[in-house]
């Protein structure tokens, strides 16, 4: 008996011969029906992309765009937060307003700490997005709240939110690592209000390698330039002598402020950069006075950038 498969079976279908000689019905393989039901096409999500923290904005945005393309999402809105220390992040608020107007279906971020100012803030915004029916995806943590596993993870965040906030508040007694080479012999009396503002507006959740730029944009956004200033302490890297007055024009270039906050001054017909820590503003507005005072307080604690 010949047990070999026939070369072709004519049943009104298109057949192809497999490597083992068996036939496969291509008409079924190409069908858009599953068990007699029309196959559902994947939903085209409208994504809003959010990037924050200065040094890696381009990298964050590029990675998120590529991810959105891979998942066939339409990028409806893309925002970048350049003032990472701002208490109210305007770019993030713009994205949330788009969600409230149902203009986007999900929010895509590079990392969770880029989105939330604190665990409590993160949880509050995630709960609002869930209430709005808007998804949330964090690329680095592979957290996708459009999926059941992601929503379960969000529940765990809620469980630990209160404990983490209490621990964070306790840690704020120390603003940062002391500088063993600091010339500050006596620290000023602790100012809880100022420390809270520094943590919530100036450095927020920035890591050690991001604090310099967080401080930079905080100061740049709060100080009104130009202003008159008086030198209150001589510095080896500055020509100013104690008691001298000068005009402060602007913040120095970002690249010059990686380890100290420098400002550009006009001195003897020249422009040069000097440490902000050696200057006190003369008759400044309230915002300028507060920002410079915050930086002086940080430095007086012996903290390093």
Secondary structure by P-SEA (a helix, b strand, c coil): ccccccccccccbbbbbccccccccccccccccccccccccccccbbbbbbbccccaaaaaaaaaaaaaaacccccbbbbbccccccccaaaaaaaaaaaaccccbbbbcccccccccaaaaaaaaaaaaaacbbbbbcccccccccaaaaaaaaaaaaaaaaaaaaaaaaccccccccccccccccccccaaaaaaaaaccccccccccaaaaaaaaaaaccccbbbbbbccccccccccccbbbbbcccccccccccbbbbbbbcccbbbbbbccccccccccaaaaaaaaaaaaaaaacccc
